Amino acid sequence: MRRRAAALFLCFALTLTGCGSGSIYSTFRAVEQMLVIHTIGIDKTPDGLELTIAAGKSGEGELVRMKAAGPTISAARDRLEDYASDEELFFSHTNYFVLGKSALCSGVEPYLNYLERSAELRLDVPVFAMADGDAGELVLRGGNDKHSVTEALSSLERVLTLRGDGHVFTASEIAQSLSSYGAALVCAIKRAQAGSGVESAGKEELTALPAGYIILKDGAQAGSIAQTDARGVNLLLGYTGSGSIELDWETYTACVIMDRAKTCIEPVWNDGGALTGVTVDITVRAELGEQKEPHAASPAYLAGLEASLEREAGEWVNHVLAASKALSADFLGIGGILERKSPEKFRAMGRDFAALLPELDFQVTVSSEISGSYYLCGPDDTEAGG
């Protein structure tokens, strides 16, 4: 009796496995049977779109780059799979999305929706935007026979984070910003010959260089922020980095290394409860780095560099805020910050914050502190350093 009951239980348990073939290996895929996709480029065309992929090495040991067109991403993907019949395209480990200029101008909502609904692709995939031209050309021609554009994008992401003059937002962050504030930022890149300015690089390669930020409003490109002002975005959002900044004081030139920064954003209300302005107070700390002309780190010298740093940082931030006002686009999420500061007053405004942006008075104040007591010699003690 016990044996019969055990046999019945075993048969019942096997029906719960969900494996149609009855084998636990029915969904198993060997690594050598998969072609791992690292970077995806999307460009809009009159008939639909072009999907370009940069993948790992095929079974023959060669890097794979392919492009296919279709009315939808799914259709273009099916066509790519037709030409990779010996290996299965594997999208779950995709490192980067690159959106071409045409895709940005026509609207990114279809592509974000596809990412959100895909069972393979992740919403936390970092996204780059082409400042000009097609993503397909960069993905297809980037790199060489040893590495693809993926390595260049990975290196660029690390460099931007370290220097603090760029930030690569994920698809999830972009979608959230568009949903909450109607606007978002995408890290912009431009393609360039890898040999430009680097004698040892292969001139036949294409690589990616930073190009500031693309501003999205209502899902499509509405403007841009130049690379020279990208630090303003990072200061406002808290991505300071530790990059070097060249400063001038009188006849001297020096580089300072960013240490940290703190930004405080506060609303300004009038007596009637109307929002009239926003104060932005930024405190920057830096270390004295390379000097073009040796100079002792005297208080006057450091004070002069601090004044120069405050002017530079103020210009970056004011340029970014001016773009936000001109486009009525809250791509920085300032509305959310102000609402958390004064929730009742903010909700009683009766107007959309983005529409109010052109009327607001932004008052930006920057203070800085530069420390630099590590130099062994200056103009008055040149022998001290040997």
PLY file of the C-alpha trace (Angstrom):
ply
format ascii 1.0
element vertex 386
property float x
property float y
property float z
element edge 385
property int vertex1
property int vertex2
end_header
0.00 0.00 0.00
2.79 2.37 0.88
4.61 1.58 -2.36
1.46 2.26 -4.41
0.94 5.60 -2.64
4.58 6.60 -3.21
4.30 5.73 -6.92
1.13 7.80 -7.30
2.75 10.75 -5.53
5.81 10.56 -7.79
3.65 10.55 -10.93
1.72 13.57 -9.62
4.90 15.46 -8.82
6.26 14.93 -12.33
3.16 16.60 -13.79
4.02 19.78 -11.84
7.46 20.30 -13.36
6.18 22.38 -16.25
8.56 20.70 -18.67
6.64 19.63 -21.72
9.27 17.10 -22.69
9.47 15.74 -19.17
13.21 16.56 -19.10
14.91 19.14 -16.92
17.26 19.82 -19.82
14.58 20.97 -22.29
15.41 24.68 -21.73
19.14 24.17 -21.35
21.34 26.20 -23.70
25.05 25.63 -24.03
27.20 28.77 -23.98
28.75 27.94 -27.34
25.26 27.93 -28.87
24.55 31.52 -27.81
25.68 34.77 -29.40
25.72 37.32 -26.57
24.61 40.78 -27.69
26.58 43.57 -26.01
25.43 46.77 -27.74
22.25 47.62 -29.64
21.85 50.62 -31.94
18.47 51.91 -33.13
17.83 54.29 -36.03
14.47 55.45 -37.39
13.78 54.99 -41.10
10.80 55.99 -43.29
9.62 52.37 -43.31
10.32 51.55 -39.68
13.74 51.23 -38.10
17.19 49.70 -38.36
18.51 47.51 -35.57
22.30 47.14 -35.32
24.03 44.80 -32.91
27.59 44.32 -31.71
28.00 40.88 -30.20
30.68 38.69 -28.74
32.71 36.20 -30.71
30.96 33.62 -32.82
31.78 29.94 -32.81
34.47 30.72 -35.38
36.15 33.17 -32.98
35.20 36.36 -34.84
33.37 39.38 -33.44
29.88 39.68 -34.87
28.31 42.95 -36.01
25.03 42.91 -37.94
22.30 45.28 -39.07
18.74 44.56 -40.14
15.69 46.68 -40.99
12.07 46.11 -40.15
8.80 47.86 -39.32
9.35 47.07 -35.63
12.17 46.03 -33.31
10.73 42.52 -33.15
10.67 42.20 -36.93
14.23 43.48 -37.29
15.35 41.13 -34.55
13.74 38.16 -36.31
15.65 39.04 -39.44
18.92 39.16 -37.50
18.18 35.74 -36.07
17.61 34.39 -39.58
21.20 35.30 -40.43
22.55 33.83 -37.20
20.83 30.48 -37.55
23.77 28.51 -36.15
23.68 30.46 -32.87
20.90 31.87 -30.71
20.93 35.64 -30.13
21.12 36.24 -26.39
19.97 39.72 -25.28
19.86 39.33 -21.50
23.45 40.56 -21.06
23.13 43.65 -23.27
25.46 46.37 -21.96
24.38 49.48 -23.89
21.64 51.00 -26.00
22.59 53.67 -28.54
19.84 55.84 -30.06
20.49 57.56 -33.35
19.54 61.15 -34.14
16.53 60.05 -36.17
15.22 57.89 -33.32
15.59 60.76 -30.85
13.78 63.25 -33.05
10.88 60.91 -33.82
10.38 59.97 -30.17
11.88 57.36 -27.86
8.64 56.04 -26.33
8.35 52.98 -28.62
11.87 51.87 -27.73
11.42 52.39 -23.99
8.13 50.50 -24.15
9.84 47.62 -25.90
12.49 47.48 -23.19
9.85 47.55 -20.49
7.87 44.68 -22.00
10.78 42.55 -23.15
11.30 39.30 -21.26
15.04 39.41 -22.00
16.24 43.00 -22.06
16.71 44.91 -18.82
15.40 48.38 -18.00
18.66 49.21 -16.22
20.58 49.17 -19.51
22.64 52.40 -19.87
21.58 54.51 -22.85
23.69 56.75 -25.08
22.35 59.20 -27.65
24.05 60.22 -30.87
24.54 63.99 -31.01
24.42 63.65 -34.77
24.20 60.84 -37.29
23.21 57.19 -37.04
23.81 54.81 -34.18
24.18 51.98 -36.68
27.38 53.34 -38.19
29.06 53.58 -34.78
27.92 50.13 -33.66
28.79 48.52 -36.99
32.17 50.19 -37.53
33.27 50.91 -33.98
36.32 49.03 -32.74
38.42 46.58 -34.70
38.81 42.83 -35.09
39.74 42.45 -31.40
37.10 44.59 -29.70
33.78 46.21 -30.58
32.27 49.58 -29.74
31.13 48.09 -26.43
34.59 48.41 -24.93
34.80 52.05 -26.05
31.42 52.85 -24.47
32.36 51.06 -21.26
35.61 53.00 -21.03
33.81 56.27 -21.76
31.22 55.61 -19.05
33.95 55.06 -16.46
35.85 58.18 -17.55
32.76 60.40 -17.40
31.92 59.14 -13.92
35.47 59.74 -12.73
35.81 63.21 -14.26
32.32 64.36 -13.36
31.58 65.86 -16.79
28.92 63.36 -17.81
26.57 60.70 -16.54
25.07 57.75 -18.40
21.42 57.38 -17.43
19.70 54.02 -17.67
16.55 53.36 -19.66
14.65 53.07 -16.37
15.88 56.49 -15.18
15.00 58.10 -18.49
11.52 56.56 -18.53
10.92 57.58 -14.91
11.98 61.18 -15.58
9.76 61.42 -18.66
6.82 60.00 -16.71
7.30 62.23 -13.66
8.50 65.51 -15.19
7.81 65.25 -18.92
11.51 65.66 -19.72
14.78 63.77 -19.34
18.47 63.80 -20.17
20.42 61.25 -22.22
24.21 61.16 -22.29
25.28 62.30 -25.77
28.17 60.96 -27.81
29.65 61.66 -31.20
31.59 59.34 -33.45
35.16 60.09 -34.38
38.12 58.40 -35.98
40.07 56.67 -33.24
43.31 57.99 -34.69
42.33 61.64 -34.27
44.96 63.13 -31.98
46.32 59.71 -30.97
49.23 58.65 -33.12
49.24 55.01 -32.05
45.53 54.36 -32.64
44.22 52.64 -35.71
42.85 55.35 -37.97
40.35 52.97 -39.55
38.46 52.60 -36.27
35.46 54.59 -35.12
35.17 55.44 -31.46
32.79 57.43 -29.25
33.57 60.81 -27.71
31.49 62.70 -25.13
29.13 65.36 -26.49
27.20 66.64 -23.47
23.55 65.74 -23.05
20.47 65.41 -25.25
17.33 66.99 -23.76
14.13 65.00 -24.23
10.75 66.65 -23.84
7.50 64.76 -24.33
9.61 61.82 -25.47
11.50 63.51 -28.33
14.66 65.58 -28.62
14.00 69.22 -27.79
17.51 70.53 -27.29
20.98 69.76 -26.01
23.60 70.75 -23.47
27.15 71.26 -24.70
29.98 69.18 -23.30
31.53 72.38 -21.93
28.47 72.80 -19.66
28.03 69.13 -18.74
29.62 69.69 -15.32
26.72 72.03 -14.54
24.30 69.11 -14.87
26.49 66.94 -12.69
26.78 69.58 -9.98
23.01 70.04 -9.90
22.37 66.28 -9.77
25.16 65.39 -7.36
27.54 63.56 -9.74
30.65 65.56 -8.85
33.44 63.22 -9.84
37.13 63.95 -9.28
38.20 65.44 -12.58
40.67 68.27 -13.09
39.63 71.81 -14.07
41.97 74.40 -15.55
41.74 77.82 -13.89
43.38 81.18 -14.54
44.37 83.81 -11.98
46.26 86.90 -13.07
49.15 85.55 -15.17
49.03 82.05 -13.68
47.32 78.86 -14.84
46.66 75.91 -12.58
44.55 72.75 -12.49
42.45 71.86 -9.49
41.09 68.39 -8.76
37.45 68.25 -7.75
36.92 66.63 -4.39
33.23 66.96 -3.55
30.30 69.32 -3.93
27.03 69.96 -2.17
24.00 71.54 -3.82
20.99 72.95 -1.98
17.88 73.93 -3.98
15.15 75.94 -2.23
11.88 77.53 -3.44
11.17 81.27 -3.10
7.52 82.10 -2.31
5.92 85.55 -2.21
3.43 86.72 0.41
0.56 85.46 -1.71
1.95 81.92 -1.78
3.10 82.07 -5.42
6.39 80.54 -6.48
8.56 83.36 -7.82
12.03 81.90 -7.86
14.51 79.22 -6.88
17.78 79.56 -5.00
20.63 77.23 -5.88
23.50 77.21 -3.40
26.55 75.14 -4.37
29.62 74.47 -2.25
32.63 73.01 -4.06
35.82 71.61 -2.55
38.94 70.94 -4.62
42.65 70.23 -4.32
45.38 72.17 -6.08
46.85 70.03 -8.82
49.20 70.74 -11.70
50.60 74.26 -12.10
51.68 75.65 -15.42
53.92 78.16 -13.64
55.25 77.21 -10.17
53.70 79.35 -7.47
53.59 79.02 -3.71
50.14 78.06 -2.43
49.69 81.37 -0.62
46.26 82.45 0.70
46.01 85.12 -2.01
46.86 82.64 -4.75
44.29 80.10 -3.52
41.67 82.84 -3.08
42.22 83.90 -6.69
41.78 80.34 -7.93
38.67 79.94 -5.78
37.11 83.02 -7.36
37.92 81.61 -10.80
36.38 78.24 -9.91
33.23 79.93 -8.60
32.84 81.87 -11.86
33.34 78.73 -13.96
30.91 76.61 -11.94
28.36 79.44 -11.89
28.47 79.69 -15.68
28.01 75.93 -16.12
24.99 75.84 -13.83
23.40 79.01 -15.21
23.70 77.73 -18.79
21.95 74.49 -17.83
19.16 76.30 -15.97
18.76 78.70 -18.90
18.15 75.73 -21.22
15.56 74.35 -18.80
13.74 77.71 -18.72
13.92 78.28 -22.48
12.43 74.85 -23.26
10.00 74.76 -20.30
11.53 71.35 -19.64
12.19 70.13 -16.10
14.80 67.56 -17.12
16.59 68.06 -13.78
13.55 67.11 -11.70
13.65 70.42 -9.80
9.87 70.37 -9.50
10.08 67.18 -7.47
12.71 68.71 -5.17
10.58 71.81 -4.54
7.48 69.73 -3.93
9.28 67.78 -1.23
10.47 71.03 0.34
7.00 72.67 0.47
4.39 70.05 -0.46
1.27 72.03 0.45
2.33 75.27 -1.27
3.58 73.42 -4.33
0.33 71.50 -4.83
-1.69 74.68 -4.35
0.05 76.47 -7.24
-2.55 75.36 -9.75
0.00 75.41 -12.59
2.33 72.86 -14.06
5.88 73.50 -12.84
7.43 73.07 -16.29
5.11 75.73 -17.73
6.13 78.06 -14.90
9.87 77.64 -15.52
10.33 80.61 -17.93
8.93 82.99 -15.30
11.09 81.85 -12.41
14.12 83.72 -11.16
17.00 81.34 -10.50
19.57 82.73 -8.08
22.79 80.71 -8.25
25.46 81.10 -5.58
28.72 79.17 -5.67
31.30 79.06 -2.89
34.51 77.08 -3.06
37.47 75.97 -1.04
40.75 74.95 -2.63
43.44 73.41 -0.48
47.00 73.10 -1.71
49.84 72.77 0.77
51.68 69.98 -1.03
54.07 71.88 -3.27
57.73 71.77 -2.36
58.78 74.91 -4.18
57.45 78.19 -5.51
58.88 81.31 -7.13
60.57 82.37 -3.90
62.02 79.00 -2.87
62.86 77.16 -6.07
65.87 75.44 -4.48
63.74 73.69 -1.88
62.49 71.08 -4.29
65.94 70.08 -5.52
0 1
1 2
2 3
3 4
4 5
5 6
6 7
7 8
8 9
9 10
10 11
11 12
12 13
13 14
14 15
15 16
16 17
17 18
18 19
19 20
20 21
21 22
22 23
23 24
24 25
25 26
26 27
27 28
28 29
29 30
30 31
31 32
32 33
33 34
34 35
35 36
36 37
37 38
38 39
39 40
40 41
41 42
42 43
43 44
44 45
45 46
46 47
47 48
48 49
49 50
50 51
51 52
52 53
53 54
54 55
55 56
56 57
57 58
58 59
59 60
60 61
61 62
62 63
63 64
64 65
65 66
66 67
67 68
68 69
69 70
70 71
71 72
72 73
73 74
74 75
75 76
76 77
77 78
78 79
79 80
80 81
81 82
82 83
83 84
84 85
85 86
86 87
87 88
88 89
89 90
90 91
91 92
92 93
93 94
94 95
95 96
96 97
97 98
98 99
99 100
100 101
101 102
102 103
103 104
104 105
105 106
106 107
107 108
108 109
109 110
110 111
111 112
112 113
113 114
114 115
115 116
116 117
117 118
118 119
119 120
120 121
121 122
122 123
123 124
124 125
125 126
126 127
127 128
128 129
129 130
130 131
131 132
132 133
133 134
134 135
135 136
136 137
137 138
138 139
139 140
140 141
141 142
142 143
143 144
144 145
145 146
146 147
147 148
148 149
149 150
150 151
151 152
152 153
153 154
154 155
155 156
156 157
157 158
158 159
159 160
160 161
161 162
162 163
163 164
164 165
165 166
166 167
167 168
168 169
169 170
170 171
171 172
172 173
173 174
174 175
175 176
176 177
177 178
178 179
179 180
180 181
181 182
182 183
183 184
184 185
185 186
186 187
187 188
188 189
189 190
190 191
191 192
192 193
193 194
194 195
195 196
196 197
197 198
198 199
199 200
200 201
201 202
202 203
203 204
204 205
205 206
206 207
207 208
208 209
209 210
210 211
211 212
212 213
213 214
214 215
215 216
216 217
217 218
218 219
219 220
220 221
221 222
222 223
223 224
224 225
225 226
226 227
227 228
228 229
229 230
230 231
231 232
232 233
233 234
234 235
235 236
236 237
237 238
238 239
239 240
240 241
241 242
242 243
243 244
244 245
245 246
246 247
247 248
248 249
249 250
250 251
251 252
252 253
253 254
254 255
255 256
256 257
257 258
258 259
259 260
260 261
261 262
262 263
263 264
264 265
265 266
266 267
267 268
268 269
269 270
270 271
271 272
272 273
273 274
274 275
275 276
276 277
277 278
278 279
279 280
280 281
281 282
282 283
283 284
284 285
285 286
286 287
287 288
288 289
289 290
290 291
291 292
292 293
293 294
294 295
295 296
296 297
297 298
298 299
299 300
300 301
301 302
302 303
303 304
304 305
305 306
306 307
307 308
308 309
309 310
310 311
311 312
312 313
313 314
314 315
315 316
316 317
317 318
318 319
319 320
320 321
321 322
322 323
323 324
324 325
325 326
326 327
327 328
328 329
329 330
330 331
331 332
332 333
333 334
334 335
335 336
336 337
337 338
338 339
339 340
340 341
341 342
342 343
343 344
344 345
345 346
346 347
347 348
348 349
349 350
350 351
351 352
352 353
353 354
354 355
355 356
356 357
357 358
358 359
359 360
360 361
361 362
362 363
363 364
364 365
365 366
366 367
367 368
368 369
369 370
370 371
371 372
372 373
373 374
374 375
375 376
376 377
377 378
378 379
379 380
380 381
381 382
382 383
383 384
384 385
